Amino acid sequence: MFPGGVGNTFGDEAAFIQLIDEVETKVFQRLPDETWFYPGHGGDSTLGAERPHLAEWRARGW
């Protein structure tokens, strides 16, 4: 997961759907807004800053 999305699935729609579903259920549904995450590259963020954009991520797709 990165600020602004779940990461690149290289055009694999099934992989994207699985990834975003799992990020939503295993991360966003379990952890509070105050939770920080530190991606391998790019800026750090909190779940609260990213949560309002989940629908955009899903709509943008793979």
CHARMM internal coordinates of N, CA and C (Angstrom, degrees):
IC EDIT
DIST 1 N 1 CA 1.4427
DIST 1 CA 1 C 1.5218
ANGL 1 N 1 CA 1 C 108.58
DIST 1 C 2 N 1.3201
ANGL 1 CA 1 C 2 N 114.54
DIHE 1 N 1 CA 1 C 2 N 143.24
DIST 2 N 2 CA 1.4460
ANGL 1 C 2 N 2 CA 122.08
DIHE 1 CA 1 C 2 N 2 CA -179.31
DIST 2 CA 2 C 1.5250
ANGL 2 N 2 CA 2 C 108.29
DIHE 1 C 2 N 2 CA 2 C -135.55
DIST 2 C 3 N 1.3250
ANGL 2 CA 2 C 3 N 118.32
DIHE 2 N 2 CA 2 C 3 N 159.46
DIST 3 N 3 CA 1.4615
ANGL 2 C 3 N 3 CA 118.27
DIHE 2 CA 2 C 3 N 3 CA 171.33
DIST 3 CA 3 C 1.5272
ANGL 3 N 3 CA 3 C 108.34
DIHE 2 C 3 N 3 CA 3 C -57.26
DIST 3 C 4 N 1.3062
ANGL 3 CA 3 C 4 N 117.53
DIHE 3 N 3 CA 3 C 4 N 124.82
DIST 4 N 4 CA 1.4539
ANGL 3 C 4 N 4 CA 121.39
DIHE 3 CA 3 C 4 N 4 CA 178.32
DIST 4 CA 4 C 1.5080
ANGL 4 N 4 CA 4 C 115.93
DIHE 3 C 4 N 4 CA 4 C 95.09
DIST 4 C 5 N 1.3240
ANGL 4 CA 4 C 5 N 118.50
DIHE 4 N 4 CA 4 C 5 N -0.04
DIST 5 N 5 CA 1.4573
ANGL 4 C 5 N 5 CA 119.01
DIHE 4 CA 4 C 5 N 5 CA 178.20
DIST 5 CA 5 C 1.5143
ANGL 5 N 5 CA 5 C 113.73
DIHE 4 C 5 N 5 CA 5 C 166.83
DIST 5 C 6 N 1.3227
ANGL 5 CA 5 C 6 N 114.17
DIHE 5 N 5 CA 5 C 6 N 177.59
DIST 6 N 6 CA 1.4642
ANGL 5 C 6 N 6 CA 119.45
DIHE 5 CA 5 C 6 N 6 CA -177.41
DIST 6 CA 6 C 1.5223
ANGL 6 N 6 CA 6 C 112.75
DIHE 5 C 6 N 6 CA 6 C -92.30
DIST 6 C 7 N 1.2965
ANGL 6 CA 6 C 7 N 117.90
DIHE 6 N 6 CA 6 C 7 N -7.75
DIST 7 N 7 CA 1.4562
ANGL 6 C 7 N 7 CA 120.18
DIHE 6 CA 6 C 7 N 7 CA 179.91
DIST 7 CA 7 C 1.5178
ANGL 7 N 7 CA 7 C 111.23
DIHE 6 C 7 N 7 CA 7 C 112.70
DIST 7 C 8 N 1.3081
ANGL 7 CA 7 C 8 N 115.05
DIHE 7 N 7 CA 7 C 8 N 172.61
DIST 8 N 8 CA 1.4595
ANGL 7 C 8 N 8 CA 122.24
DIHE 7 CA 7 C 8 N 8 CA -174.57
DIST 8 CA 8 C 1.5291
ANGL 8 N 8 CA 8 C 110.90
DIHE 7 C 8 N 8 CA 8 C -84.15
DIST 8 C 9 N 1.3159
ANGL 8 CA 8 C 9 N 116.28
DIHE 8 N 8 CA 8 C 9 N 130.00
DIST 9 N 9 CA 1.4680
ANGL 8 C 9 N 9 CA 120.91
DIHE 8 CA 8 C 9 N 9 CA 173.93
DIST 9 CA 9 C 1.5281
ANGL 9 N 9 CA 9 C 110.49
DIHE 8 C 9 N 9 CA 9 C -111.51
DIST 9 C 10 N 1.3241
ANGL 9 CA 9 C 10 N 116.09
DIHE 9 N 9 CA 9 C 10 N 15.49
DIST 10 N 10 CA 1.4679
ANGL 9 C 10 N 10 CA 123.21
DIHE 9 CA 9 C 10 N 10 CA 172.22
DIST 10 CA 10 C 1.5305
ANGL 10 N 10 CA 10 C 113.39
DIHE 9 C 10 N 10 CA 10 C 53.37
DIST 10 C 11 N 1.3453
ANGL 10 CA 10 C 11 N 115.62
DIHE 10 N 10 CA 10 C 11 N 42.85
DIST 11 N 11 CA 1.4537
ANGL 10 C 11 N 11 CA 120.81
DIHE 10 CA 10 C 11 N 11 CA 175.73
DIST 11 CA 11 C 1.5178
ANGL 11 N 11 CA 11 C 115.26
DIHE 10 C 11 N 11 CA 11 C 77.66
DIST 11 C 12 N 1.3183
ANGL 11 CA 11 C 12 N 117.22
DIHE 11 N 11 CA 11 C 12 N 8.11
DIST 12 N 12 CA 1.4666
ANGL 11 C 12 N 12 CA 121.86
DIHE 11 CA 11 C 12 N 12 CA -179.72
DIST 12 CA 12 C 1.5258
ANGL 12 N 12 CA 12 C 109.02
DIHE 11 C 12 N 12 CA 12 C -91.34
DIST 12 C 13 N 1.3240
ANGL 12 CA 12 C 13 N 116.10
DIHE 12 N 12 CA 12 C 13 N 99.23
DIST 13 N 13 CA 1.4629
ANGL 12 C 13 N 13 CA 121.16
DIHE 12 CA 12 C 13 N 13 CA -174.96
DIST 13 CA 13 C 1.5244
ANGL 13 N 13 CA 13 C 112.33
DIHE 12 C 13 N 13 CA 13 C -59.52
DIST 13 C 14 N 1.3125
ANGL 13 CA 13 C 14 N 117.89
DIHE 13 N 13 CA 13 C 14 N -43.27
DIST 14 N 14 CA 1.4640
ANGL 13 C 14 N 14 CA 121.32
DIHE 13 CA 13 C 14 N 14 CA -179.67
DIST 14 CA 14 C 1.5264
ANGL 14 N 14 CA 14 C 110.94
DIHE 13 C 14 N 14 CA 14 C -62.79
DIST 14 C 15 N 1.3292
ANGL 14 CA 14 C 15 N 116.77
DIHE 14 N 14 CA 14 C 15 N -40.45
DIST 15 N 15 CA 1.4673
ANGL 14 C 15 N 15 CA 120.54
DIHE 14 CA 14 C 15 N 15 CA 178.72
DIST 15 CA 15 C 1.5230
ANGL 15 N 15 CA 15 C 110.48
DIHE 14 C 15 N 15 CA 15 C -65.80
DIST 15 C 16 N 1.3255
ANGL 15 CA 15 C 16 N 117.14
DIHE 15 N 15 CA 15 C 16 N -40.26
DIST 16 N 16 CA 1.4583
ANGL 15 C 16 N 16 CA 120.72
DIHE 15 CA 15 C 16 N 16 CA 177.95
DIST 16 CA 16 C 1.5216
ANGL 16 N 16 CA 16 C 110.87
DIHE 15 C 16 N 16 CA 16 C -62.10
DIST 16 C 17 N 1.3142
ANGL 16 CA 16 C 17 N 117.15
DIHE 16 N 16 CA 16 C 17 N -47.97
DIST 17 N 17 CA 1.4677
ANGL 16 C 17 N 17 CA 120.75
DIHE 16 CA 16 C 17 N 17 CA -178.86
DIST 17 CA 17 C 1.5250
ANGL 17 N 17 CA 17 C 110.35
DIHE 16 C 17 N 17 CA 17 C -60.57
DIST 17 C 18 N 1.3108
ANGL 17 CA 17 C 18 N 117.32
DIHE 17 N 17 CA 17 C 18 N -44.61
DIST 18 N 18 CA 1.4602
ANGL 17 C 18 N 18 CA 120.49
DIHE 17 CA 17 C 18 N 18 CA 178.36
DIST 18 CA 18 C 1.5279
ANGL 18 N 18 CA 18 C 110.75
DIHE 17 C 18 N 18 CA 18 C -62.25
DIST 18 C 19 N 1.3154
ANGL 18 CA 18 C 19 N 117.13
DIHE 18 N 18 CA 18 C 19 N -45.08
DIST 19 N 19 CA 1.4564
ANGL 18 C 19 N 19 CA 121.13
DIHE 18 CA 18 C 19 N 19 CA -178.20
DIST 19 CA 19 C 1.5173
ANGL 19 N 19 CA 19 C 111.71
DIHE 18 C 19 N 19 CA 19 C -63.53
DIST 19 C 20 N 1.3170
ANGL 19 CA 19 C 20 N 118.26
DIHE 19 N 19 CA 19 C 20 N -48.87
DIST 20 N 20 CA 1.4631
ANGL 19 C 20 N 20 CA 119.34
DIHE 19 CA 19 C 20 N 20 CA -177.44
DIST 20 CA 20 C 1.5273
ANGL 20 N 20 CA 20 C 110.77
DIHE 19 C 20 N 20 CA 20 C -68.47
DIST 20 C 21 N 1.3332
ANGL 20 CA 20 C 21 N 117.76
DIHE 20 N 20 CA 20 C 21 N -37.12
DIST 21 N 21 CA 1.4660
ANGL 20 C 21 N 21 CA 120.26
DIHE 20 CA 20 C 21 N 21 CA 176.29
DIST 21 CA 21 C 1.5233
ANGL 21 N 21 CA 21 C 110.57
DIHE 20 C 21 N 21 CA 21 C -60.16
DIST 21 C 22 N 1.3245
ANGL 21 CA 21 C 22 N 117.03
DIHE 21 N 21 CA 21 C 22 N -44.84
DIST 22 N 22 CA 1.4620
ANGL 21 C 22 N 22 CA 120.63
DIHE 21 CA 21 C 22 N 22 CA -177.95
DIST 22 CA 22 C 1.5219
ANGL 22 N 22 CA 22 C 111.67
DIHE 21 C 22 N 22 CA 22 C -70.29
DIST 22 C 23 N 1.3149
ANGL 22 CA 22 C 23 N 118.22
DIHE 22 N 22 CA 22 C 23 N -37.36
DIST 23 N 23 CA 1.4625
ANGL 22 C 23 N 23 CA 120.44
DIHE 22 CA 22 C 23 N 23 CA 177.01
DIST 23 CA 23 C 1.5251
ANGL 23 N 23 CA 23 C 109.86
DIHE 22 C 23 N 23 CA 23 C -63.72
DIST 23 C 24 N 1.3163
ANGL 23 CA 23 C 24 N 116.99
DIHE 23 N 23 CA 23 C 24 N -41.70
DIST 24 N 24 CA 1.4645
ANGL 23 C 24 N 24 CA 119.58
DIHE 23 CA 23 C 24 N 24 CA 178.80
DIST 24 CA 24 C 1.5275
ANGL 24 N 24 CA 24 C 111.80
DIHE 23 C 24 N 24 CA 24 C -64.63
DIST 24 C 25 N 1.3271
ANGL 24 CA 24 C 25 N 117.32
DIHE 24 N 24 CA 24 C 25 N -47.24
DIST 25 N 25 CA 1.4654
ANGL 24 C 25 N 25 CA 119.59
DIHE 24 CA 24 C 25 N 25 CA -175.03
DIST 25 CA 25 C 1.5307
ANGL 25 N 25 CA 25 C 113.26
DIHE 24 C 25 N 25 CA 25 C -78.90
DIST 25 C 26 N 1.3161
ANGL 25 CA 25 C 26 N 117.59
DIHE 25 N 25 CA 25 C 26 N -38.06
DIST 26 N 26 CA 1.4649
ANGL 25 C 26 N 26 CA 120.17
DIHE 25 CA 25 C 26 N 26 CA -174.93
DIST 26 CA 26 C 1.5268
ANGL 26 N 26 CA 26 C 113.95
DIHE 25 C 26 N 26 CA 26 C -90.01
DIST 26 C 27 N 1.3186
ANGL 26 CA 26 C 27 N 117.08
DIHE 26 N 26 CA 26 C 27 N -19.60
DIST 27 N 27 CA 1.4572
ANGL 26 C 27 N 27 CA 119.84
DIHE 26 CA 26 C 27 N 27 CA -178.40
DIST 27 CA 27 C 1.5301
ANGL 27 N 27 CA 27 C 110.57
DIHE 26 C 27 N 27 CA 27 C -114.82
DIST 27 C 28 N 1.3329
ANGL 27 CA 27 C 28 N 116.96
DIHE 27 N 27 CA 27 C 28 N -64.77
DIST 28 N 28 CA 1.4630
ANGL 27 C 28 N 28 CA 120.05
DIHE 27 CA 27 C 28 N 28 CA -172.88
DIST 28 CA 28 C 1.5202
ANGL 28 N 28 CA 28 C 113.83
DIHE 27 C 28 N 28 CA 28 C -67.64
DIST 28 C 29 N 1.3232
ANGL 28 CA 28 C 29 N 118.81
DIHE 28 N 28 CA 28 C 29 N -33.29
DIST 29 N 29 CA 1.4671
ANGL 28 C 29 N 29 CA 119.86
DIHE 28 CA 28 C 29 N 29 CA 179.66
DIST 29 CA 29 C 1.5252
ANGL 29 N 29 CA 29 C 112.60
DIHE 28 C 29 N 29 CA 29 C -80.48
DIST 29 C 30 N 1.3208
ANGL 29 CA 29 C 30 N 118.26
DIHE 29 N 29 CA 29 C 30 N -13.69
DIST 30 N 30 CA 1.4660
ANGL 29 C 30 N 30 CA 121.27
DIHE 29 CA 29 C 30 N 30 CA -175.60
DIST 30 CA 30 C 1.5206
ANGL 30 N 30 CA 30 C 114.22
DIHE 29 C 30 N 30 CA 30 C -107.48
DIST 30 C 31 N 1.3241
ANGL 30 CA 30 C 31 N 117.60
DIHE 30 N 30 CA 30 C 31 N -25.45
DIST 31 N 31 CA 1.4531
ANGL 30 C 31 N 31 CA 120.11
DIHE 30 CA 30 C 31 N 31 CA -171.63
DIST 31 CA 31 C 1.5276
ANGL 31 N 31 CA 31 C 110.99
DIHE 30 C 31 N 31 CA 31 C -114.36
DIST 31 C 32 N 1.3388
ANGL 31 CA 31 C 32 N 116.47
DIHE 31 N 31 CA 31 C 32 N 150.11
DIST 32 N 32 CA 1.4696
ANGL 31 C 32 N 32 CA 120.29
DIHE 31 CA 31 C 32 N 32 CA -177.90
DIST 32 CA 32 C 1.5294
ANGL 32 N 32 CA 32 C 112.62
DIHE 31 C 32 N 32 CA 32 C -77.07
DIST 32 C 33 N 1.3124
ANGL 32 CA 32 C 33 N 115.02
DIHE 32 N 32 CA 32 C 33 N 164.51
DIST 33 N 33 CA 1.4654
ANGL 32 C 33 N 33 CA 122.48
DIHE 32 CA 32 C 33 N 33 CA 179.56
DIST 33 CA 33 C 1.5225
ANGL 33 N 33 CA 33 C 113.07
DIHE 32 C 33 N 33 CA 33 C -56.48
DIST 33 C 34 N 1.3188
ANGL 33 CA 33 C 34 N 117.59
DIHE 33 N 33 CA 33 C 34 N -29.70
DIST 34 N 34 CA 1.4622
ANGL 33 C 34 N 34 CA 122.23
DIHE 33 CA 33 C 34 N 34 CA -176.16
DIST 34 CA 34 C 1.5254
ANGL 34 N 34 CA 34 C 112.85
DIHE 33 C 34 N 34 CA 34 C -74.32
DIST 34 C 35 N 1.3175
ANGL 34 CA 34 C 35 N 118.37
DIHE 34 N 34 CA 34 C 35 N -6.12
DIST 35 N 35 CA 1.4594
ANGL 34 C 35 N 35 CA 122.30
DIHE 34 CA 34 C 35 N 35 CA -177.43
DIST 35 CA 35 C 1.5271
ANGL 35 N 35 CA 35 C 110.58
DIHE 34 C 35 N 35 CA 35 C -70.88
DIST 35 C 36 N 1.3382
ANGL 35 CA 35 C 36 N 115.45
DIHE 35 N 35 CA 35 C 36 N 123.93
DIST 36 N 36 CA 1.4571
ANGL 35 C 36 N 36 CA 121.94
DIHE 35 CA 35 C 36 N 36 CA 175.47
DIST 36 CA 36 C 1.5194
ANGL 36 N 36 CA 36 C 109.87
DIHE 35 C 36 N 36 CA 36 C -86.78
DIST 36 C 37 N 1.3266
ANGL 36 CA 36 C 37 N 117.26
DIHE 36 N 36 CA 36 C 37 N 148.66
DIST 37 N 37 CA 1.4596
ANGL 36 C 37 N 37 CA 120.54
DIHE 36 CA 36 C 37 N 37 CA 169.58
DIST 37 CA 37 C 1.5233
ANGL 37 N 37 CA 37 C 108.31
DIHE 36 C 37 N 37 CA 37 C -132.27
DIST 37 C 38 N 1.3257
ANGL 37 CA 37 C 38 N 114.24
DIHE 37 N 37 CA 37 C 38 N 151.65
DIST 38 N 38 CA 1.4546
ANGL 37 C 38 N 38 CA 122.53
DIHE 37 CA 37 C 38 N 38 CA -173.00
DIST 38 CA 38 C 1.5253
ANGL 38 N 38 CA 38 C 109.21
DIHE 37 C 38 N 38 CA 38 C -127.51
DIST 38 C 39 N 1.3434
ANGL 38 CA 38 C 39 N 117.27
DIHE 38 N 38 CA 38 C 39 N 95.80
DIST 39 N 39 CA 1.4638
ANGL 38 C 39 N 39 CA 120.02
DIHE 38 CA 38 C 39 N 39 CA -177.99
DIST 39 CA 39 C 1.5270
ANGL 39 N 39 CA 39 C 111.47
DIHE 38 C 39 N 39 CA 39 C -70.02
DIST 39 C 40 N 1.3046
ANGL 39 CA 39 C 40 N 115.83
DIHE 39 N 39 CA 39 C 40 N 164.34
DIST 40 N 40 CA 1.4538
ANGL 39 C 40 N 40 CA 121.62
DIHE 39 CA 39 C 40 N 40 CA 179.20
DIST 40 CA 40 C 1.5191
ANGL 40 N 40 CA 40 C 113.30
DIHE 39 C 40 N 40 CA 40 C -64.81
DIST 40 C 41 N 1.3145
ANGL 40 CA 40 C 41 N 117.35
DIHE 40 N 40 CA 40 C 41 N -25.05
DIST 41 N 41 CA 1.4625
ANGL 40 C 41 N 41 CA 122.04
DIHE 40 CA 40 C 41 N 41 CA 172.80
DIST 41 CA 41 C 1.5153
ANGL 41 N 41 CA 41 C 107.73
DIHE 40 C 41 N 41 CA 41 C -150.31
DIST 41 C 42 N 1.3063
ANGL 41 CA 41 C 42 N 116.73
DIHE 41 N 41 CA 41 C 42 N 159.63
DIST 42 N 42 CA 1.4561
ANGL 41 C 42 N 42 CA 121.13
DIHE 41 CA 41 C 42 N 42 CA -175.78
DIST 42 CA 42 C 1.5179
ANGL 42 N 42 CA 42 C 110.81
DIHE 41 C 42 N 42 CA 42 C 87.92
DIST 42 C 43 N 1.3131
ANGL 42 CA 42 C 43 N 115.83
DIHE 42 N 42 CA 42 C 43 N -179.34
DIST 43 N 43 CA 1.4518
ANGL 42 C 43 N 43 CA 121.61
DIHE 42 CA 42 C 43 N 43 CA -175.59
DIST 43 CA 43 C 1.5169
ANGL 43 N 43 CA 43 C 113.55
DIHE 42 C 43 N 43 CA 43 C -78.54
DIST 43 C 44 N 1.3257
ANGL 43 CA 43 C 44 N 115.00
DIHE 43 N 43 CA 43 C 44 N 158.34
DIST 44 N 44 CA 1.4548
ANGL 43 C 44 N 44 CA 121.98
DIHE 43 CA 43 C 44 N 44 CA 174.00
DIST 44 CA 44 C 1.5240
ANGL 44 N 44 CA 44 C 108.89
DIHE 43 C 44 N 44 CA 44 C -77.70
DIST 44 C 45 N 1.3240
ANGL 44 CA 44 C 45 N 116.85
DIHE 44 N 44 CA 44 C 45 N 161.38
DIST 45 N 45 CA 1.4584
ANGL 44 C 45 N 45 CA 120.38
DIHE 44 CA 44 C 45 N 45 CA 178.65
DIST 45 CA 45 C 1.5148
ANGL 45 N 45 CA 45 C 108.98
DIHE 44 C 45 N 45 CA 45 C -157.08
DIST 45 C 46 N 1.3314
ANGL 45 CA 45 C 46 N 115.00
DIHE 45 N 45 CA 45 C 46 N 176.99
DIST 46 N 46 CA 1.4574
ANGL 45 C 46 N 46 CA 121.19
DIHE 45 CA 45 C 46 N 46 CA 174.13
DIST 46 CA 46 C 1.5187
ANGL 46 N 46 CA 46 C 108.87
DIHE 45 C 46 N 46 CA 46 C -115.09
DIST 46 C 47 N 1.3163
ANGL 46 CA 46 C 47 N 115.04
DIHE 46 N 46 CA 46 C 47 N 158.08
DIST 47 N 47 CA 1.4655
ANGL 46 C 47 N 47 CA 118.64
DIHE 46 CA 46 C 47 N 47 CA 177.26
DIST 47 CA 47 C 1.5223
ANGL 47 N 47 CA 47 C 110.67
DIHE 46 C 47 N 47 CA 47 C -63.04
DIST 47 C 48 N 1.3155
ANGL 47 CA 47 C 48 N 117.15
DIHE 47 N 47 CA 47 C 48 N -34.74
DIST 48 N 48 CA 1.4625
ANGL 47 C 48 N 48 CA 120.54
DIHE 47 CA 47 C 48 N 48 CA 179.13
DIST 48 CA 48 C 1.5177
ANGL 48 N 48 CA 48 C 113.11
DIHE 47 C 48 N 48 CA 48 C -62.85
DIST 48 C 49 N 1.3210
ANGL 48 CA 48 C 49 N 116.87
DIHE 48 N 48 CA 48 C 49 N -33.91
DIST 49 N 49 CA 1.4611
ANGL 48 C 49 N 49 CA 120.39
DIHE 48 CA 48 C 49 N 49 CA 178.53
DIST 49 CA 49 C 1.5266
ANGL 49 N 49 CA 49 C 111.61
DIHE 48 C 49 N 49 CA 49 C -73.31
DIST 49 C 50 N 1.3100
ANGL 49 CA 49 C 50 N 116.59
DIHE 49 N 49 CA 49 C 50 N -29.79
DIST 50 N 50 CA 1.4629
ANGL 49 C 50 N 50 CA 121.38
DIHE 49 CA 49 C 50 N 50 CA -176.55
DIST 50 CA 50 C 1.5238
ANGL 50 N 50 CA 50 C 113.73
DIHE 49 C 50 N 50 CA 50 C -93.27
DIST 50 C 51 N 1.3269
ANGL 50 CA 50 C 51 N 117.16
DIHE 50 N 50 CA 50 C 51 N -29.42
DIST 51 N 51 CA 1.4711
ANGL 50 C 51 N 51 CA 122.24
DIHE 50 CA 50 C 51 N 51 CA -174.36
DIST 51 CA 51 C 1.5373
ANGL 51 N 51 CA 51 C 113.95
DIHE 50 C 51 N 51 CA 51 C -51.47
DIST 51 C 52 N 1.3338
ANGL 51 CA 51 C 52 N 119.55
DIHE 51 N 51 CA 51 C 52 N -42.79
DIST 52 N 52 CA 1.4738
ANGL 51 C 52 N 52 CA 118.99
DIHE 51 CA 51 C 52 N 52 CA -179.37
DIST 52 CA 52 C 1.5255
ANGL 52 N 52 CA 52 C 114.25
DIHE 51 C 52 N 52 CA 52 C -63.16
DIST 52 C 53 N 1.3271
ANGL 52 CA 52 C 53 N 117.04
DIHE 52 N 52 CA 52 C 53 N -12.71
DIST 53 N 53 CA 1.4660
ANGL 52 C 53 N 53 CA 120.95
DIHE 52 CA 52 C 53 N 53 CA -174.75
DIST 53 CA 53 C 1.5241
ANGL 53 N 53 CA 53 C 113.66
DIHE 52 C 53 N 53 CA 53 C -102.71
DIST 53 C 54 N 1.3192
ANGL 53 CA 53 C 54 N 118.42
DIHE 53 N 53 CA 53 C 54 N 2.56
DIST 54 N 54 CA 1.4645
ANGL 53 C 54 N 54 CA 120.67
DIHE 53 CA 53 C 54 N 54 CA -177.38
DIST 54 CA 54 C 1.5220
ANGL 54 N 54 CA 54 C 112.74
DIHE 53 C 54 N 54 CA 54 C -56.47
DIST 54 C 55 N 1.3205
ANGL 54 CA 54 C 55 N 117.56
DIHE 54 N 54 CA 54 C 55 N -42.80
DIST 55 N 55 CA 1.4714
ANGL 54 C 55 N 55 CA 120.12
DIHE 54 CA 54 C 55 N 55 CA 179.46
DIST 55 CA 55 C 1.5279
ANGL 55 N 55 CA 55 C 110.60
DIHE 54 C 55 N 55 CA 55 C -63.47
DIST 55 C 56 N 1.3406
ANGL 55 CA 55 C 56 N 117.46
DIHE 55 N 55 CA 55 C 56 N -36.98
DIST 56 N 56 CA 1.4649
ANGL 55 C 56 N 56 CA 120.83
DIHE 55 CA 55 C 56 N 56 CA 177.35
DIST 56 CA 56 C 1.5241
ANGL 56 N 56 CA 56 C 110.63
DIHE 55 C 56 N 56 CA 56 C -64.37
DIST 56 C 57 N 1.3194
ANGL 56 CA 56 C 57 N 115.93
DIHE 56 N 56 CA 56 C 57 N -42.72
DIST 57 N 57 CA 1.4771
ANGL 56 C 57 N 57 CA 120.14
DIHE 56 CA 56 C 57 N 57 CA 179.29
DIST 57 CA 57 C 1.5129
ANGL 57 N 57 CA 57 C 109.89
DIHE 56 C 57 N 57 CA 57 C -58.60
DIST 57 C 58 N 1.3427
ANGL 57 CA 57 C 58 N 115.47
DIHE 57 N 57 CA 57 C 58 N -47.08
DIST 58 N 58 CA 1.4606
ANGL 57 C 58 N 58 CA 120.35
DIHE 57 CA 57 C 58 N 58 CA -177.59
DIST 58 CA 58 C 1.5378
ANGL 58 N 58 CA 58 C 110.03
DIHE 57 C 58 N 58 CA 58 C -65.48
DIST 58 C 59 N 1.3211
ANGL 58 CA 58 C 59 N 117.11
DIHE 58 N 58 CA 58 C 59 N -42.64
DIST 59 N 59 CA 1.4667
ANGL 58 C 59 N 59 CA 120.77
DIHE 58 CA 58 C 59 N 59 CA -179.19
DIST 59 CA 59 C 1.5334
ANGL 59 N 59 CA 59 C 111.26
DIHE 58 C 59 N 59 CA 59 C -65.60
DIST 59 C 60 N 1.3213
ANGL 59 CA 59 C 60 N 116.24
DIHE 59 N 59 CA 59 C 60 N -36.04
DIST 60 N 60 CA 1.4731
ANGL 59 C 60 N 60 CA 119.88
DIHE 59 CA 59 C 60 N 60 CA 179.11
DIST 60 CA 60 C 1.5211
ANGL 60 N 60 CA 60 C 110.94
DIHE 59 C 60 N 60 CA 60 C -66.50
DIST 60 C 61 N 1.3261
ANGL 60 CA 60 C 61 N 115.36
DIHE 60 N 60 CA 60 C 61 N -33.64
DIST 61 N 61 CA 1.4635
ANGL 60 C 61 N 61 CA 120.20
DIHE 60 CA 60 C 61 N 61 CA 174.15
DIST 61 CA 61 C 1.5007
ANGL 61 N 61 CA 61 C 114.41
DIHE 60 C 61 N 61 CA 61 C 73.07
DIST 61 C 62 N 1.2728
ANGL 61 CA 61 C 62 N 114.92
DIHE 61 N 61 CA 61 C 62 N -161.34
DIST 62 N 62 CA 1.4480
ANGL 61 C 62 N 62 CA 123.81
DIHE 61 CA 61 C 62 N 62 CA -173.49
DIST 62 CA 62 C 1.4843
ANGL 62 N 62 CA 62 C 110.22
DIHE 61 C 62 N 62 CA 62 C -85.83
END
COOR INIT
IC SEED 1 N 1 CA 1 C
IC BUILD
